[in-house]
Amino acid sequence: MSRALGGILAPVVTTFGAEGEIAVTGFRNNVAAHLAAGVDGIVVAGSTGEAPLLEEEERGALIATARSLVPPDRWLLAGVGAEGTRETVHRAHVAAARGADAALVVAPHYFAASMEPRAREAQLRAHFLRVADESPLPLVLYNIPKYMHFALSAELVAELARHENVIAIKDSSGDSAVLDGYLASRSDRFAVLTGSGASLATSLAAGAVGAVLAVALFATALVLEVRDAAQRGDAAAAAAAQERLTPLAREIVVGMGVPGVKAALDAVGLSGGEPRLPLLPPSAEERRRVGELLAAAGVPTSSRGA
């Protein structure tokens, strides 16, 4: 894809049937609905898609299904991160064969999280450079300290940003200092996107060119309202929309995680359903709270999902 990565991308959930199998119809319907709502791209097999709980064959099938729906002028990213470098490269090849435009690569963290910073930096550098060299897809680095238990350093990102096959970073830290460190590496070919719905307006004002947001799955219009206001330089309107968006991002996405996001999708009339074990479905009280938050933000809900 010739255009630069940017805009609002939706990290779709993986829908499951009664026996835990992939519910293809629900997945297809969700992807179509997200695209119709105006997102600039779709991310498959990300954190919100329960990537660690997917089988390898399922990953490939989901990418191919999404590709059949995502038009060429919108992005299709596929999560390919694995604990092993060989496996990450293999997943990148599969994602390319199934039609993805770029590979979202979370850092391996099982061993790295316990290392002292200098040793971890060397390990991560070797890993990402090998993947960048061998991947048929351009890479989008993925910083998510919530799961990694560390953050990619600004110095490492600056080095990786110079590689011709590394095109962007998604920062889900929600930490403005971390984001600012990555923004220093911006260029015509390296983009910085935020993964924090609670700080979307400030991230865009600081220089992020887009976002990959779970909250955009069920509050797309509100996310686009923040984005559009920021793009036209209307800080007051962006802040007002952000004030409505922040509780959804903080309480549903961050606080409840995937089960909360799926409950919110059910509430707005899309397909959420239950997550895969060991994740547990939201309680009745959590579903009630999701409904309250959506109502307070002015997000329309569906009688089918209520």
C-alpha positions as CSV (number, residue, x, y, z in Angstrom):
1,M,0.0,0.0,0.0
2,S,1.5,3.3,-1.1
3,R,-0.2,5.7,1.3
4,A,1.2,6.3,4.8
5,L,-0.3,4.5,7.8
6,G,-2.7,6.7,9.8
7,G,-6.3,7.3,10.7
8,I,-8.5,5.3,13.1
9,L,-8.0,1.6,13.0
10,A,-10.4,-0.9,14.7
11,P,-8.8,-3.9,16.5
12,V,-11.6,-6.3,15.9
13,V,-12.7,-8.9,18.5
14,T,-12.8,-12.6,17.6
15,T,-16.3,-14.0,17.9
16,F,-16.8,-17.5,19.2
17,G,-19.7,-20.0,19.0
18,A,-21.2,-22.1,21.7
19,E,-18.4,-24.7,21.4
20,G,-15.6,-22.2,21.3
21,E,-15.3,-22.3,17.6
22,I,-14.8,-19.2,15.4
23,A,-18.2,-17.7,14.7
24,V,-17.5,-16.5,11.1
25,T,-20.8,-14.8,10.5
26,G,-20.5,-12.6,13.6
27,F,-16.9,-11.8,12.7
28,R,-17.8,-10.8,9.1
29,N,-20.8,-8.7,10.3
30,N,-18.6,-6.9,12.8
31,V,-15.9,-6.1,10.3
32,A,-18.5,-4.8,7.7
33,A,-20.1,-2.7,10.4
34,H,-16.9,-1.1,11.5
35,L,-15.9,-0.3,8.0
36,A,-19.4,1.2,7.3
37,A,-19.0,3.3,10.4
38,G,-16.0,5.0,8.9
39,V,-12.8,3.5,10.3
40,D,-9.7,3.7,8.2
41,G,-8.6,0.1,8.7
42,I,-9.0,-3.2,10.6
43,V,-6.6,-5.0,12.9
44,V,-7.0,-8.8,13.2
45,A,-5.4,-10.9,16.0
46,G,-4.5,-8.0,18.2
47,S,-4.9,-7.9,22.0
48,T,-8.6,-7.2,21.7
49,G,-8.9,-10.1,19.3
50,E,-7.6,-12.5,22.0
51,A,-4.5,-13.2,19.9
52,P,-2.8,-15.3,22.6
53,L,-5.8,-17.6,22.7
54,L,-6.0,-18.3,18.9
55,E,-4.8,-21.3,17.1
56,E,-2.4,-20.7,14.2
57,E,-4.9,-21.9,11.6
58,E,-7.5,-19.6,13.1
59,R,-5.3,-16.6,12.7
60,G,-4.8,-17.2,9.0
61,A,-8.5,-17.8,8.5
62,L,-9.5,-14.6,10.3
63,I,-7.0,-12.5,8.2
64,A,-8.3,-14.0,5.0
65,T,-11.9,-13.4,6.0
66,A,-11.2,-9.8,6.9
67,R,-9.3,-9.3,3.6
68,S,-12.4,-10.3,1.7
69,L,-14.2,-7.4,3.3
70,V,-11.6,-4.7,3.7
71,P,-11.2,-2.7,0.5
72,P,-7.8,-1.9,-1.0
73,D,-7.9,1.7,0.1
74,R,-8.1,0.8,3.8
75,W,-5.6,-0.9,6.0
76,L,-5.6,-4.5,7.1
77,L,-3.1,-5.2,9.9
78,A,-2.4,-8.6,11.4
79,G,-1.0,-9.3,14.8
80,V,2.0,-11.6,14.3
81,G,4.0,-11.2,17.5
82,A,5.3,-14.4,19.2
83,E,7.8,-15.2,21.9
84,G,10.1,-16.7,19.3
85,T,11.7,-14.8,16.5
86,R,11.3,-17.7,14.0
87,E,7.6,-18.0,14.9
88,T,7.1,-14.3,14.5
89,V,8.7,-14.4,11.0
90,H,6.5,-17.4,10.1
91,R,3.4,-15.7,11.2
92,A,4.3,-12.7,9.1
93,H,4.6,-14.9,6.0
94,V,1.2,-16.5,6.7
95,A,-0.3,-13.0,7.2
96,A,1.1,-11.8,3.9
97,A,-0.2,-14.9,2.1
98,R,-3.7,-14.3,3.6
99,G,-3.7,-10.7,2.4
100,A,-2.6,-8.4,5.3
101,D,-1.0,-5.1,4.4
102,A,1.3,-4.9,7.5
103,A,2.3,-6.9,10.6
104,L,1.7,-5.6,14.1
105,V,4.5,-7.0,16.2
106,V,4.4,-7.0,20.0
107,A,7.7,-7.5,21.7
108,P,8.5,-11.0,23.1
109,H,8.3,-10.5,26.9
110,Y,8.3,-13.9,28.6
111,F,12.1,-13.8,29.1
112,A,12.7,-10.1,28.4
113,A,10.5,-8.8,31.2
114,S,12.8,-10.2,33.8
115,M,16.0,-9.0,32.2
116,E,18.0,-5.9,33.3
117,P,17.4,-3.1,30.7
118,R,20.7,-3.4,28.8
119,A,20.4,-7.1,28.2
120,R,16.7,-6.7,27.3
121,E,17.6,-3.9,24.8
122,A,20.1,-6.2,23.0
123,Q,17.6,-9.0,22.9
124,L,14.8,-6.9,21.5
125,R,17.1,-5.2,19.0
126,A,18.2,-8.6,17.6
127,H,14.6,-9.8,17.5
128,F,13.1,-6.9,15.7
129,L,15.9,-6.5,13.2
130,R,15.7,-10.1,12.2
131,V,11.9,-9.9,11.8
132,A,12.2,-6.7,9.8
133,D,14.8,-8.2,7.6
134,E,12.8,-11.4,6.9
135,S,9.2,-10.3,7.0
136,P,7.4,-9.9,3.6
137,L,5.2,-7.3,5.3
138,P,6.2,-3.9,6.7
139,L,6.2,-3.9,10.5
140,V,4.2,-1.8,13.0
141,L,5.9,-2.0,16.4
142,Y,3.5,-2.5,19.3
143,N,4.3,-1.1,22.7
144,I,1.9,-2.3,25.4
145,P,3.5,-2.2,28.9
146,K,0.3,-3.5,30.5
147,Y,1.1,-7.0,29.0
148,M,4.8,-6.7,28.3
149,H,5.7,-5.3,31.8
150,F,8.2,-2.9,30.2
151,A,8.1,-0.3,27.5
152,L,10.2,-0.1,24.3
153,S,12.8,2.5,24.8
154,A,12.7,5.6,22.6
155,E,16.3,4.9,21.7
156,L,15.5,1.4,20.4
157,V,12.5,2.7,18.5
158,A,14.6,5.4,16.9
159,E,17.0,2.8,15.7
160,L,14.3,0.5,14.4
161,A,12.5,3.4,12.7
162,R,15.5,3.8,10.4
163,H,14.9,0.2,9.0
164,E,13.2,0.4,5.6
165,N,10.7,-2.3,6.6
166,V,9.5,-0.7,9.9
167,I,6.8,1.9,9.1
168,A,5.1,2.7,12.5
169,I,4.6,2.1,16.2
170,K,1.4,1.7,18.1
171,D,1.9,3.0,21.7
172,S,-0.7,1.7,24.1
173,S,1.1,3.0,27.2
174,G,-1.1,5.9,27.8
175,D,2.0,7.7,29.1
176,S,2.6,11.1,27.4
177,A,6.3,11.0,28.1
178,V,6.6,7.6,26.4
179,L,4.6,8.8,23.4
180,D,6.7,12.0,23.1
181,G,9.9,9.8,23.0
182,Y,8.5,7.9,20.0
183,L,7.3,11.1,18.3
184,A,10.9,12.2,18.1
185,S,11.4,9.4,15.5
186,R,8.6,10.6,13.2
187,S,9.4,10.9,9.5
188,D,7.7,10.7,6.1
189,R,7.9,6.9,6.3
190,F,7.6,6.2,10.1
191,A,4.3,7.0,11.8
192,V,3.3,7.1,15.4
193,L,-0.2,5.9,16.5
194,T,-1.7,5.8,19.9
195,G,-3.5,2.9,21.4
196,S,-4.9,4.9,24.3
197,G,-8.5,6.0,23.9
198,A,-8.3,8.0,27.1
199,S,-5.6,10.3,25.6
200,L,-6.7,10.3,22.0
201,A,-7.1,14.1,21.7
202,T,-3.8,15.0,23.4
203,S,-2.0,12.3,21.4
204,L,-3.2,13.7,18.1
205,A,-2.4,17.2,19.2
206,A,1.1,16.1,20.1
207,G,1.7,14.7,16.6
208,A,0.3,11.1,16.5
209,V,-1.2,10.5,13.0
210,G,-3.8,8.1,14.1
211,A,-4.9,5.4,16.6
212,V,-5.7,1.7,17.0
213,L,-8.5,1.8,19.6
214,A,-10.7,-0.9,21.0
215,V,-13.1,1.8,22.1
216,A,-13.6,2.6,18.4
217,L,-15.3,-0.8,18.0
218,F,-18.4,0.3,20.0
219,A,-18.1,4.1,20.0
220,T,-16.9,4.8,16.5
221,A,-18.8,8.0,15.9
222,L,-17.4,9.5,19.2
223,V,-13.8,8.5,18.3
224,L,-14.2,10.1,14.9
225,E,-15.6,13.2,16.5
226,V,-12.5,13.6,18.5
227,R,-10.3,12.9,15.5
228,D,-12.1,15.3,13.2
229,A,-12.1,18.1,15.8
230,A,-8.4,17.6,16.3
231,Q,-7.7,17.6,12.6
232,R,-9.4,20.9,12.1
233,G,-7.6,22.5,15.1
234,D,-10.8,22.8,17.2
235,A,-9.2,22.0,20.6
236,A,-12.4,22.9,22.6
237,A,-14.5,20.5,20.5
238,A,-11.9,17.8,20.7
239,A,-11.7,18.2,24.5
240,A,-15.5,18.0,24.8
241,A,-15.8,14.8,22.8
242,Q,-12.8,13.4,24.6
243,E,-14.5,14.0,28.0
244,R,-17.3,11.7,26.9
245,L,-14.9,9.1,25.4
246,T,-12.5,8.8,28.3
247,P,-14.8,6.9,30.7
248,L,-15.5,4.3,28.0
249,A,-11.8,3.8,27.4
250,R,-10.8,3.7,31.0
251,E,-13.6,1.7,32.5
252,I,-14.6,-0.7,29.7
253,V,-11.4,-1.2,27.7
254,V,-8.8,-0.8,30.4
255,G,-10.8,-1.8,33.4
256,M,-12.8,-4.7,32.1
257,G,-10.6,-5.8,29.2
258,V,-11.8,-8.0,26.3
259,P,-15.0,-9.2,28.2
260,G,-16.0,-5.6,28.7
261,V,-15.4,-4.7,25.1
262,K,-17.5,-7.7,24.0
263,A,-20.3,-6.7,26.4
264,A,-20.2,-3.2,24.8
265,L,-20.5,-4.7,21.3
266,D,-23.5,-6.7,22.4
267,A,-25.0,-3.6,23.9
268,V,-24.7,-1.6,20.7
269,G,-26.2,-4.4,18.5
270,L,-23.0,-6.0,17.2
271,S,-21.5,-9.4,17.9
272,G,-19.5,-9.6,21.1
273,G,-20.4,-12.8,22.9
274,E,-18.2,-14.6,25.4
275,P,-14.4,-14.6,25.4
276,R,-12.3,-17.8,25.4
277,L,-11.1,-19.4,28.6
278,P,-9.3,-18.5,30.7
279,L,-11.0,-15.2,30.2
280,L,-14.5,-15.2,31.8
281,P,-17.6,-13.5,30.5
282,P,-18.6,-10.2,32.2
283,S,-21.0,-10.4,35.2
284,A,-24.5,-9.0,35.1
285,E,-23.3,-6.1,37.2
286,E,-20.5,-5.4,34.7
287,R,-23.0,-5.5,31.8
288,R,-25.2,-3.1,33.7
289,R,-22.2,-0.8,34.2
290,V,-21.3,-1.0,30.5
291,G,-24.9,0.1,29.6
292,E,-24.6,3.0,32.0
293,L,-21.3,4.2,30.6
294,L,-22.6,4.0,27.0
295,A,-25.7,6.0,27.9
296,A,-23.7,8.7,29.7
297,A,-21.5,9.1,26.7
298,G,-24.5,9.3,24.3
299,V,-23.7,6.1,22.5
300,P,-26.9,4.5,21.1
301,T,-27.6,1.0,22.3
302,S,-29.7,-1.7,20.9
303,S,-32.7,-3.5,22.4
304,R,-31.2,-6.7,21.0
305,G,-28.0,-6.1,23.0
306,A,-29.7,-4.9,26.2
